[in-house]
Amino acid sequence: MFPVALSVTIFFIISCNEISDKTTSTSILVEDSLQYVGREACKSCHEKEFLLFEGSDHDKAMDIADSTTVLGDFNDITFRHVGVESRFFRKNGDFFVFTEGPEGKMAEYKVEYVFGVRPLQQYLVAFPGGRYQCLPLCWDARPKKEGGQRWFHIYGDEKIPHTDFLYWTRIMQNWNYMCAECHSTNLKKGFDPATDSYHTTWSEIDVSCEACHGPGSAHVSWAEEAARHSANQEPDNMGLAIRLKDPEKGTWVYKPSSNVAVRTVKRDGRRTLETCARCHARRSTIHEDYVFGQSFLDTHRPSLLEDNLYFPDGQIQDEVYVYASFLQSKMYHKGVICSDCHDPHSLKVYVQGNALCYRCHLPDVYGSKSHHFHKDNSTGALCVECHMPERSYMQVDPRRDHSMRSPRPDLSLRLSTPNACTKCHQSLTVPSNWSDQMASDYFYKWYGMKDRGTHYGETFWKARRGYPEALPELIRLASDTAIPDMVRSTAYQYLSGYQDPSIYSAITSGVADPDPLIRFGAFEGGENITEAQKTSLYRNLLRDSVRLIRTMAARNMPQNAVQQLNGAEKTLYGKVFEEYMETEMVNSDHPFSWMNIGNYYLDRGDFEEAEKAYRRAILIEPYLPVSYINLTDLYRRIKMDARGEETLKQALVYNPGSGDVHHSLGLLLIRNNRTDEGIEHLKQAAELSQQNTRYAYVYGVALFSTGAQTDAIIYLENARKTDPFDRDILFALVSYYGEMGQLEKAVAIAEELAEYYPADQTYREVVNQLRALQNQIP
């Protein structure tokens, strides 16, 4: 789309398929006169590409369930999973599953669509209101000798009860919201919040030509005109919505004395990468009217290298796809794009094994034992095993990390991150059971690199814990143009955890960067700058060319600053704020959008509208705890803790095992002088969320403050086994041992703190004070 200051393109829909239709040839008129014309219009001129595309994962991304597309065994097969016996069968030529449905009741469901083809296939079931839900029972499409040709549950042996928001009939397994955009061409979700229903449409049921190349009507016209006339008078783009070929026609060559190929002409691969990123990134959609060639951030909000998605060093952790990983890689920064390794039509790599890497890396150097230190033709001699280790998702789907990094077992010792060495050497196929220390020792022996400097993962590890010494390191990373933009953007984002005058200068530089990804991270990092500073920055960002940036500026503009805008600025603000609300309403079928809207009204002081938004979020998904917690915080602000308590107790009816809810309720009760009740809920929170050491710390502090000193120390000592470096727990133990006169133990833990965090001189001072106290004791 165009910036707000320009006229907005009008979109007309001539005709389009609803998801319930079985026909796939339609035309949708978009952006002036461009139409989606369908793959058959491409075939006659692009027969080679068409043949490559047929049978590809894009071609098989989604289809109508029939005897030619369904891979699973529906011949009256039963499958038992954690106490639920499901049955797969056929009736009148259709495919059915008898399984657990809403409220945990068994029912019969007709399979309407198949989803994907390898290494697994999923199945869609129709529900009222235009909803389609993904069954959790999947078909393993791998060959039998690889363990396939069987039914399995998407969550393995884990029991997902109907009360869990991840249950298959709830929003997180809803096709319209979660999956549809990336499995069909020109998809429009079409959710109507007034009727709580979908009118989802698409041009083609799978990922076809125009999903990447854009609507093809103008290109077809150009081709027809070119066929009639020997001289083509059309513009250079040949009527294409986006031109993905390299206009400079560069190639990769080896220079003399070079072990790695370089481009003959420097290439900016951003356009190609962002075309792929629409579906190959962990992201959310903020606008459905995608314009080919414009910034990815104009219609999507990407995830950066965030906690629980990526390990601190940037390796993949959750299901994050490829975009943010590849942006970290040296390959991307040397000009490599997706199609250098993958055929863009078949999606297959051009050649198998090391031969793919040897196209740009001399085999005499990188294929030698002096480089990989493993037997020739062994697993350890494969480039991808060391530089692109796999992590499996959806039980049977191994995916390679596209950050293409060198193994760092030394970082594993400090950050508990995975590394390719121990991953392989602790597997069933390799008998040697290596530790991270052993792998690190070998790595240093082989490559002779003892001091490799500070990796950005070490800084992010500290930033995730809010450690003060990370702040200058984050600012240094954010401003270093020699490192990957994804790392810089993430460094900016982590500044949001700090309050310090030095942050403003860094944020000012970041939001002025020409790269929208950097501007995005910098904007997020400025959460704690002053209102005056926000006003100064956001006035200019209201004019940003990228929708994500300018709408975030409108959302976060301080309200008193809005009142002080002049006439033209206020008009602009109004237009952009309308855009912001549109970005939230795109996902108004999801509770998170209503929570965002509620948070906006809460910040503004409009408690009535905030309450409405939070309650809408609860209505959409009553099993999601955070909606109740946000609503309770609203009641705290307006001194209505009684309603807050009622809200949290309602949340526990739906989700009694939520540590977050128990923690919030415990704090509320203690705040209202109901200490014993509150401590009991804090205890439950700590026990239910054992990986959240903050909850353990709060419970330990509460115990100590009520006189249960010995119990508090025992609990905190156990908690630090989960995270030996948690400085809050360690410092509490230092204080408590000191108060109880156990100075030797207090000194020992204080010494640990001083050793772990040498940049924070507070801990060294505490050690000195404690030792001075020891010396005073006769």
VOGU-97807 format. One record per residue (C-alpha): z, x, y; residue number from 1. Coordinates in steps of 0.5 Angstrom, whole numbers. Example, Ala and Ser with C-alpha at 12.3 -4.5 7.8 and 13.67 -1.06 7.14 Angstrom:
BEGIN
[site [16 25 -9] 1] [site [14 27 -2] 2] 
***
This chain:
BEGIN
[site [0 0 0] 1] [site [-1 2 7] 2] [site [5 4 12] 3] [site [8 -2 15] 4] [site [5 -1 22] 5] [site [-2 -2 19] 6] [site [-5 -8 17] 7] [site [-3 -10 10] 8] [site [-8 -11 5] 9] [site [-9 -18 2] 10] [site [-9 -19 -5] 11] [site [-12 -25 -9] 12] [site [-12 -27 -16] 13] [site [-18 -30 -18] 14] [site [-16 -31 -26] 15] [site [-11 -27 -30] 16] [site [-8 -28 -37] 17] [site [-1 -30 -39] 18] [site [2 -27 -44] 19] [site [2 -33 -49] 20] [site [-6 -33 -48] 21] [site [-10 -29 -54] 22] [site [-16 -27 -49] 23] [site [-16 -21 -46] 24] [site [-23 -21 -42] 25] [site [-21 -23 -35] 26] [site [-22 -21 -28] 27] [site [-17 -20 -23] 28] [site [-19 -19 -15] 29] [site [-15 -14 -12] 30] [site [-15 -10 -5] 31] [site [-21 -12 -2] 32] [site [-26 -13 -7] 33] [site [-24 -9 -13] 34] [site [-24 -12 -19] 35] [site [-21 -10 -26] 36] [site [-28 -11 -30] 37] [site [-25 -9 -37] 38] [site [-27 -3 -42] 39] [site [-33 -6 -45] 40] [site [-36 -5 -38] 41] [site [-35 3 -39] 42] [site [-37 3 -46] 43] [site [-45 4 -45] 44] [site [-44 10 -40] 45] [site [-38 13 -43] 46] [site [-39 12 -50] 47] [site [-36 19 -52] 48] [site [-29 18 -48] 49] [site [-29 11 -51] 50] [site [-30 13 -58] 51] [site [-24 18 -57] 52] [site [-20 12 -54] 53] [site [-21 8 -59] 54] [site [-15 8 -64] 55] [site [-11 12 -59] 56] [site [-3 11 -57] 57] [site [-6 7 -51] 58] [site [-11 3 -55] 59] [site [-5 1 -59] 60] [site [0 0 -54] 61] [site [1 -7 -55] 62] [site [-3 -13 -59] 63] [site [-3 -20 -62] 64] [site [1 -20 -68] 65] [site [-4 -21 -74] 66] [site [-6 -18 -81] 67] [site [-10 -13 -77] 68] [site [-5 -10 -73] 69] [site [2 -12 -76] 70] [site [4 -5 -80] 71] [site [11 -8 -83] 72] [site [12 -11 -90] 73] [site [13 -18 -89] 74] [site [12 -20 -96] 75] [site [19 -23 -97] 76] [site [23 -17 -96] 77] [site [30 -17 -94] 78] [site [34 -11 -90] 79] [site [41 -11 -89] 80] [site [44 -7 -83] 81] [site [52 -7 -82] 82] [site [53 -14 -85] 83] [site [47 -18 -83] 84] [site [42 -19 -88] 85] [site [35 -20 -85] 86] [site [28 -23 -88] 87] [site [21 -21 -86] 88] [site [16 -26 -89] 89] [site [9 -30 -88] 90] [site [8 -37 -86] 91] [site [1 -41 -85] 92] [site [-2 -34 -84] 93] [site [4 -32 -78] 94] [site [9 -27 -79] 95] [site [17 -29 -78] 96] [site [23 -26 -78] 97] [site [30 -29 -80] 98] [site [35 -25 -77] 99] [site [41 -26 -72] 100] [site [40 -29 -65] 101] [site [43 -31 -59] 102] [site [51 -32 -60] 103] [site [50 -28 -67] 104] [site [47 -34 -70] 105] [site [42 -33 -76] 106] [site [35 -36 -74] 107] [site [28 -36 -76] 108] [site [23 -32 -71] 109] [site [16 -32 -70] 110] [site [13 -25 -68] 111] [site [8 -26 -63] 112] [site [6 -19 -61] 113] [site [6 -12 -64] 114] [site [9 -6 -60] 115] [site [6 1 -61] 116] [site [3 4 -67] 117] [site [7 11 -69] 118] [site [11 13 -71] 119] [site [14 6 -71] 120] [site [12 -1 -69] 121] [site [16 -6 -65] 122] [site [15 -13 -65] 123] [site [16 -19 -60] 124] [site [19 -26 -60] 125] [site [18 -31 -55] 126] [site [24 -34 -52] 127] [site [24 -40 -46] 128] [site [22 -39 -39] 129] [site [16 -34 -41] 130] [site [21 -29 -44] 131] [site [19 -24 -49] 132] [site [25 -20 -53] 133] [site [24 -14 -57] 134] [site [27 -15 -64] 135] [site [32 -9 -66] 136] [site [29 -9 -73] 137] [site [23 -4 -73] 138] [site [18 -1 -78] 139] [site [18 6 -79] 140] [site [10 8 -79] 141] [site [11 15 -82] 142] [site [8 16 -89] 143] [site [13 15 -94] 144] [site [13 22 -96] 145] [site [16 23 -89] 146] [site [21 18 -90] 147] [site [17 12 -87] 148] [site [14 6 -89] 149] [site [21 2 -89] 150] [site [25 -2 -84] 151] [site [30 1 -80] 152] [site [35 -2 -74] 153] [site [33 2 -67] 154] [site [41 3 -66] 155] [site [41 6 -73] 156] [site [48 5 -76] 157] [site [51 3 -70] 158] [site [53 -5 -69] 159] [site [51 -8 -63] 160] [site [54 -15 -63] 161] [site [51 -21 -59] 162] [site [57 -20 -54] 163] [site [54 -13 -52] 164] [site [49 -13 -46] 165] [site [44 -8 -50] 166] [site [44 -14 -56] 167] [site [36 -15 -57] 168] [site [36 -22 -54] 169] [site [39 -20 -47] 170] [site [36 -17 -41] 171] [site [36 -9 -43] 172] [site [31 -11 -49] 173] [site [27 -16 -45] 174] [site [20 -14 -45] 175] [site [18 -17 -39] 176] [site [23 -13 -35] 177] [site [24 -6 -39] 178] [site [17 -5 -43] 179] [site [11 -9 -40] 180] [site [9 -5 -34] 181] [site [7 1 -39] 182] [site [4 -2 -45] 183] [site [-1 -7 -41] 184] [site [-7 -6 -36] 185] [site [-6 -9 -29] 186] [site [1 -12 -31] 187] [site [4 -17 -26] 188] [site [11 -19 -28] 189] [site [11 -25 -24] 190] [site [19 -27 -25] 191] [site [21 -33 -20] 192] [site [29 -33 -19] 193] [site [29 -40 -17] 194] [site [27 -42 -24] 195] [site [29 -36 -27] 196] [site [23 -36 -31] 197] [site [17 -31 -32] 198] [site [9 -32 -31] 199] [site [7 -25 -33] 200] [site [0 -23 -33] 201] [site [-5 -18 -35] 202] [site [-12 -16 -35] 203] [site [-12 -12 -42] 204] [site [-7 -13 -47] 205] [site [-6 -5 -48] 206] [site [-7 1 -44] 207] [site [-14 1 -42] 208] [site [-19 5 -38] 209] [site [-17 2 -31] 210] [site [-10 3 -33] 211] [site [-11 10 -31] 212] [site [-18 10 -27] 213] [site [-16 4 -23] 214] [site [-20 -3 -22] 215] [site [-28 -1 -24] 216] [site [-32 -6 -20] 217] [site [-34 -2 -15] 218] [site [-36 4 -20] 219] [site [-40 -1 -24] 220] [site [-44 -3 -18] 221] [site [-45 5 -16] 222] [site [-47 6 -23] 223] [site [-52 0 -23] 224] [site [-55 2 -16] 225] [site [-55 10 -19] 226] [site [-59 7 -25] 227] [site [-64 4 -20] 228] [site [-65 9 -15] 229] [site [-67 17 -17] 230] [site [-63 19 -11] 231] [site [-55 16 -10] 232] [site [-53 14 -3] 233] [site [-46 12 -5] 234] [site [-40 16 -3] 235] [site [-38 22 -7] 236] [site [-32 18 -10] 237] [site [-38 14 -14] 238] [site [-34 8 -12] 239] [site [-28 10 -16] 240] [site [-21 7 -14] 241] [site [-18 15 -16] 242] [site [-22 21 -18] 243] [site [-18 25 -23] 244] [site [-23 30 -24] 245] [site [-22 37 -21] 246] [site [-27 37 -15] 247] [site [-26 45 -14] 248] [site [-28 46 -22] 249] [site [-24 51 -23] 250] [site [-22 54 -29] 251] [site [-17 59 -33] 252] [site [-19 66 -33] 253] [site [-15 73 -35] 254] [site [-15 78 -30] 255] [site [-15 85 -32] 256] [site [-8 87 -34] 257] [site [-6 80 -34] 258] [site [-3 77 -40] 259] [site [-3 70 -38] 260] [site [-9 66 -35] 261] [site [-9 64 -28] 262] [site [-14 59 -24] 263] [site [-20 61 -21] 264] [site [-19 56 -16] 265] [site [-12 54 -14] 266] [site [-11 46 -16] 267] [site [-6 41 -13] 268] [site [-5 37 -20] 269] [site [0 32 -16] 270] [site [-5 26 -16] 271] [site [-6 27 -24] 272] [site [1 28 -25] 273] [site [3 22 -21] 274] [site [-2 17 -25] 275] [site [1 19 -31] 276] [site [8 19 -28] 277] [site [8 11 -27] 278] [site [9 11 -35] 279] [site [11 18 -37] 280] [site [17 18 -32] 281] [site [24 15 -32] 282] [site [24 11 -26] 283] [site [24 4 -24] 284] [site [19 -1 -20] 285] [site [20 -2 -13] 286] [site [13 -6 -12] 287] [site [8 -9 -16] 288] [site [2 -7 -12] 289] [site [0 0 -14] 290] [site [-5 3 -10] 291] [site [-9 9 -14] 292] [site [-8 15 -11] 293] [site [-2 14 -6] 294] [site [5 17 -8] 295] [site [8 15 -14] 296] [site [14 14 -10] 297] [site [11 8 -6] 298] [site [12 4 -12] 299] [site [17 7 -16] 300] [site [24 10 -16] 301] [site [24 16 -20] 302] [site [30 19 -24] 303] [site [32 26 -22] 304] [site [36 31 -26] 305] [site [42 26 -27] 306] [site [48 27 -31] 307] [site [47 23 -38] 308] [site [40 23 -37] 309] [site [39 31 -37] 310] [site [44 36 -39] 311] [site [46 41 -33] 312] [site [41 46 -34] 313] [site [35 40 -34] 314] [site [34 40 -41] 315] [site [32 32 -44] 316] [site [38 28 -46] 317] [site [37 21 -46] 318] [site [30 18 -46] 319] [site [27 21 -40] 320] [site [20 22 -42] 321] [site [16 28 -39] 322] [site [15 27 -31] 323] [site [22 31 -29] 324] [site [22 36 -35] 325] [site [15 38 -33] 326] [site [16 39 -26] 327] [site [21 44 -27] 328] [site [16 48 -31] 329] [site [13 54 -29] 330] [site [6 51 -32] 331] [site [6 46 -27] 332] [site [7 51 -21] 333] [site [2 55 -24] 334] [site [-3 49 -23] 335] [site [-3 46 -31] 336] [site [-4 39 -31] 337] [site [-3 34 -37] 338] [site [-10 34 -39] 339] [site [-10 42 -39] 340] [site [-7 41 -46] 341] [site [-8 33 -48] 342] [site [-15 30 -48] 343] [site [-14 24 -43] 344] [site [-17 19 -48] 345] [site [-15 21 -55] 346] [site [-8 23 -52] 347] [site [-8 29 -57] 348] [site [-7 36 -56] 349] [site [-14 40 -56] 350] [site [-12 45 -62] 351] [site [-6 45 -66] 352] [site [0 50 -67] 353] [site [0 56 -63] 354] [site [-8 56 -61] 355] [site [-6 51 -56] 356] [site [-2 56 -52] 357] [site [-6 62 -54] 358] [site [-12 59 -49] 359] [site [-7 62 -43] 360] [site [-3 66 -46] 361] [site [-5 73 -50] 362] [site [-4 72 -57] 363] [site [-3 80 -58] 364] [site [3 79 -53] 365] [site [6 73 -54] 366] [site [4 72 -62] 367] [site [7 78 -64] 368] [site [14 79 -67] 369] [site [16 84 -62] 370] [site [16 77 -57] 371] [site [19 72 -62] 372] [site [22 76 -67] 373] [site [21 72 -73] 374] [site [17 72 -79] 375] [site [9 71 -78] 376] [site [7 64 -80] 377] [site [15 62 -80] 378] [site [18 56 -76] 379] [site [21 61 -71] 380] [site [14 64 -69] 381] [site [11 57 -67] 382] [site [11 57 -59] 383] [site [14 50 -58] 384] [site [20 51 -63] 385] [site [23 56 -58] 386] [site [20 53 -51] 387] [site [19 46 -53] 388] [site [25 44 -57] 389] [site [25 37 -60] 390] [site [30 31 -59] 391] [site [29 25 -63] 392] [site [30 18 -60] 393] [site [29 11 -63] 394] [site [31 14 -69] 395] [site [25 17 -72] 396] [site [21 19 -65] 397] [site [22 26 -64] 398] [site [19 28 -57] 399] [site [19 35 -54] 400] [site [22 38 -48] 401] [site [16 39 -43] 402] [site [20 44 -38] 403] [site [17 49 -43] 404] [site [23 54 -42] 405] [site [26 60 -45] 406] [site [32 59 -50] 407] [site [39 60 -46] 408] [site [44 61 -51] 409] [site [48 64 -46] 410] [site [48 58 -42] 411] [site [50 54 -48] 412] [site [57 58 -48] 413] [site [58 56 -41] 414] [site [55 49 -41] 415] [site [55 46 -48] 416] [site [48 45 -47] 417] [site [43 45 -53] 418] [site [39 51 -54] 419] [site [33 52 -59] 420] [site [36 58 -63] 421] [site [42 54 -66] 422] [site [38 48 -66] 423] [site [33 51 -71] 424] [site [39 56 -75] 425] [site [43 50 -76] 426] [site [38 45 -79] 427] [site [37 44 -86] 428] [site [31 48 -87] 429] [site [34 54 -84] 430] [site [40 57 -88] 431] [site [43 61 -83] 432] [site [48 57 -79] 433] [site [49 61 -72] 434] [site [54 60 -67] 435] [site [52 60 -60] 436] [site [55 66 -59] 437] [site [51 69 -65] 438] [site [45 67 -62] 439] [site [47 69 -55] 440] [site [48 76 -58] 441] [site [41 77 -61] 442] [site [38 74 -55] 443] [site [41 80 -51] 444] [site [39 85 -56] 445] [site [32 83 -57] 446] [site [30 82 -49] 447] [site [35 87 -46] 448] [site [37 82 -40] 449] [site [45 82 -39] 450] [site [45 79 -32] 451] [site [40 74 -31] 452] [site [43 71 -25] 453] [site [46 64 -24] 454] [site [42 59 -27] 455] [site [41 52 -23] 456] [site [44 49 -29] 457] [site [51 52 -28] 458] [site [51 50 -20] 459] [site [49 43 -23] 460] [site [55 43 -28] 461] [site [60 45 -22] 462] [site [57 39 -18] 463] [site [58 34 -23] 464] [site [65 35 -23] 465] [site [65 36 -15] 466] [site [68 43 -15] 467] [site [68 46 -8] 468] [site [64 52 -10] 469] [site [58 49 -12] 470] [site [57 46 -5] 471] [site [54 53 -2] 472] [site [50 54 -8] 473] [site [47 47 -8] 474] [site [45 48 0] 475] [site [42 55 -3] 476] [site [38 51 -8] 477] [site [35 46 -4] 478] [site [32 50 1] 479] [site [29 55 -4] 480] [site [22 53 -3] 481] [site [20 58 -9] 482] [site [24 54 -14] 483] [site [21 47 -17] 484] [site [21 41 -13] 485] [site [25 37 -18] 486] [site [31 42 -18] 487] [site [31 42 -10] 488] [site [31 35 -10] 489] [site [36 34 -15] 490] [site [40 40 -11] 491] [site [40 35 -5] 492] [site [42 29 -9] 493] [site [48 33 -11] 494] [site [50 34 -4] 495] [site [52 26 -4] 496] [site [59 29 -7] 497] [site [61 33 -2] 498] [site [64 32 6] 499] [site [63 38 10] 500] [site [59 40 16] 501] [site [54 44 13] 502] [site [51 39 9] 503] [site [48 35 16] 504] [site [43 41 17] 505] [site [41 42 10] 506] [site [40 34 10] 507] [site [36 34 16] 508] [site [31 40 14] 509] [site [30 36 7] 510] [site [28 29 10] 511] [site [23 33 14] 512] [site [20 36 8] 513] [site [12 34 7] 514] [site [14 33 0] 515] [site [17 25 -1] 516] [site [20 28 -8] 517] [site [24 32 -3] 518] [site [25 27 2] 519] [site [28 22 -3] 520] [site [33 27 -6] 521] [site [35 29 1] 522] [site [36 22 3] 523] [site [41 21 -3] 524] [site [45 27 -1] 525] [site [46 25 6] 526] [site [51 19 3] 527] [site [57 22 7] 528] [site [54 25 13] 529] [site [57 21 20] 530] [site [54 14 22] 531] [site [51 18 28] 532] [site [48 23 24] 533] [site [45 17 20] 534] [site [43 14 26] 535] [site [39 20 28] 536] [site [35 21 22] 537] [site [34 14 19] 538] [site [31 12 26] 539] [site [25 17 24] 540] [site [25 15 17] 541] [site [23 8 18] 542] [site [16 10 20] 543] [site [16 14 13] 544] [site [9 13 10] 545] [site [12 12 3] 546] [site [16 6 2] 547] [site [22 8 -2] 548] [site [24 13 3] 549] [site [23 8 9] 550] [site [26 2 5] 551] [site [32 6 4] 552] [site [33 8 11] 553] [site [33 1 13] 554] [site [38 -1 7] 555] [site [43 5 10] 556] [site [42 4 17] 557] [site [49 3 20] 558] [site [50 -4 23] 559] [site [52 -2 29] 560] [site [46 3 30] 561] [site [42 -3 29] 562] [site [44 -7 34] 563] [site [43 -1 39] 564] [site [36 0 37] 565] [site [31 -2 43] 566] [site [26 -8 42] 567] [site [20 -4 39] 568] [site [25 0 34] 569] [site [29 -7 32] 570] [site [22 -10 31] 571] [site [20 -4 26] 572] [site [27 -5 23] 573] [site [26 -12 21] 574] [site [19 -11 18] 575] [site [22 -5 14] 576] [site [28 -9 12] 577] [site [24 -14 9] 578] [site [20 -9 5] 579] [site [27 -7 2] 580] [site [29 -14 0] 581] [site [22 -15 -3] 582] [site [24 -8 -7] 583] [site [30 -11 -10] 584] [site [27 -18 -11] 585] [site [22 -14 -15] 586] [site [27 -14 -20] 587] [site [31 -20 -19] 588] [site [31 -21 -26] 589] [site [36 -16 -27] 590] [site [43 -16 -25] 591] [site [43 -9 -22] 592] [site [38 -11 -16] 593] [site [43 -17 -15] 594] [site [49 -12 -15] 595] [site [45 -7 -10] 596] [site [44 -14 -5] 597] [site [51 -15 -6] 598] [site [53 -8 -4] 599] [site [49 -9 2] 600] [site [52 -15 4] 601] [site [59 -12 3] 602] [site [58 -6 7] 603] [site [55 -10 13] 604] [site [62 -15 12] 605] [site [58 -21 10] 606] [site [63 -22 4] 607] [site [60 -29 3] 608] [site [53 -27 1] 609] [site [56 -21 -2] 610] [site [60 -25 -7] 611] [site [54 -30 -8] 612] [site [50 -24 -10] 613] [site [55 -21 -15] 614] [site [56 -28 -18] 615] [site [49 -28 -19] 616] [site [49 -21 -23] 617] [site [54 -24 -27] 618] [site [51 -30 -29] 619] [site [44 -26 -31] 620] [site [49 -21 -35] 621] [site [56 -24 -37] 622] [site [57 -18 -41] 623] [site [56 -12 -36] 624] [site [62 -10 -34] 625] [site [60 -7 -27] 626] [site [59 -13 -24] 627] [site [66 -16 -25] 628] [site [68 -9 -22] 629] [site [64 -9 -16] 630] [site [66 -17 -14] 631] [site [74 -15 -15] 632] [site [73 -9 -10] 633] [site [70 -14 -5] 634] [site [77 -18 -7] 635] [site [81 -12 -6] 636] [site [78 -11 1] 637] [site [79 -18 3] 638] [site [86 -18 0] 639] [site [85 -23 -5] 640] [site [87 -19 -11] 641] [site [89 -25 -15] 642] [site [82 -27 -15] 643] [site [80 -20 -17] 644] [site [85 -20 -23] 645] [site [82 -27 -25] 646] [site [75 -23 -25] 647] [site [77 -17 -29] 648] [site [81 -22 -34] 649] [site [74 -26 -35] 650] [site [70 -19 -36] 651] [site [75 -17 -41] 652] [site [74 -24 -45] 653] [site [66 -22 -45] 654] [site [68 -14 -46] 655] [site [75 -13 -49] 656] [site [73 -6 -50] 657] [site [71 -4 -43] 658] [site [75 2 -41] 659] [site [72 1 -34] 660] [site [75 -6 -33] 661] [site [82 -4 -36] 662] [site [82 2 -31] 663] [site [80 -2 -25] 664] [site [85 -8 -28] 665] [site [91 -2 -29] 666] [site [90 0 -22] 667] [site [90 -7 -19] 668] [site [96 -8 -22] 669] [site [100 -2 -20] 670] [site [98 -3 -13] 671] [site [101 -10 -14] 672] [site [108 -7 -16] 673] [site [106 -9 -24] 674] [site [107 -2 -26] 675] [site [109 -3 -33] 676] [site [103 -8 -34] 677] [site [98 -3 -30] 678] [site [100 3 -34] 679] [site [98 -1 -41] 680] [site [91 -2 -38] 681] [site [90 5 -36] 682] [site [92 7 -43] 683] [site [87 3 -46] 684] [site [82 5 -41] 685] [site [84 13 -43] 686] [site [83 11 -50] 687] [site [77 7 -50] 688] [site [73 12 -46] 689] [site [76 19 -49] 690] [site [70 22 -46] 691] [site [72 20 -39] 692] [site [77 25 -37] 693] [site [78 22 -30] 694] [site [81 16 -34] 695] [site [86 21 -38] 696] [site [88 24 -32] 697] [site [90 18 -28] 698] [site [94 15 -34] 699] [site [97 22 -35] 700] [site [99 22 -27] 701] [site [102 15 -28] 702] [site [106 17 -34] 703] [site [109 23 -30] 704] [site [111 19 -24] 705] [site [114 13 -28] 706] [site [119 18 -31] 707] [site [115 19 -38] 708] [site [114 27 -36] 709] [site [114 29 -43] 710] [site [109 24 -46] 711] [site [105 25 -39] 712] [site [104 33 -41] 713] [site [103 32 -48] 714] [site [97 27 -46] 715] [site [94 31 -41] 716] [site [95 37 -46] 717] [site [91 33 -51] 718] [site [86 31 -46] 719] [site [84 38 -44] 720] [site [81 39 -51] 721] [site [76 34 -49] 722] [site [74 38 -43] 723] [site [78 45 -42] 724] [site [75 46 -35] 725] [site [77 40 -32] 726] [site [81 42 -26] 727] [site [85 36 -24] 728] [site [88 36 -31] 729] [site [89 43 -31] 730] [site [92 43 -24] 731] [site [97 37 -26] 732] [site [99 41 -32] 733] [site [101 47 -27] 734] [site [105 42 -23] 735] [site [108 39 -28] 736] [site [110 45 -32] 737] [site [113 48 -25] 738] [site [117 42 -24] 739] [site [120 42 -31] 740] [site [122 49 -30] 741] [site [117 52 -35] 742] [site [114 57 -31] 743] [site [111 61 -36] 744] [site [107 55 -38] 745] [site [105 54 -31] 746] [site [103 61 -30] 747] [site [98 61 -36] 748] [site [95 55 -34] 749] [site [94 57 -27] 750] [site [91 64 -29] 751] [site [86 60 -33] 752] [site [84 56 -27] 753] [site [84 62 -23] 754] [site [79 65 -28] 755] [site [75 59 -29] 756] [site [74 58 -21] 757] [site [74 65 -18] 758] [site [71 62 -11] 759] [site [77 57 -10] 760] [site [83 62 -8] 761] [site [88 56 -8] 762] [site [89 57 -15] 763] [site [90 65 -14] 764] [site [95 63 -9] 765] [site [98 58 -14] 766] [site [99 64 -19] 767] [site [102 68 -14] 768] [site [107 63 -12] 769] [site [109 62 -19] 770] [site [110 69 -21] 771] [site [114 70 -14] 772] [site [119 64 -17] 773] [site [119 68 -24] 774] [site [121 74 -20] 775] [site [127 70 -17] 776] [site [130 68 -23] 777] [site [135 72 -26] 778] 
***
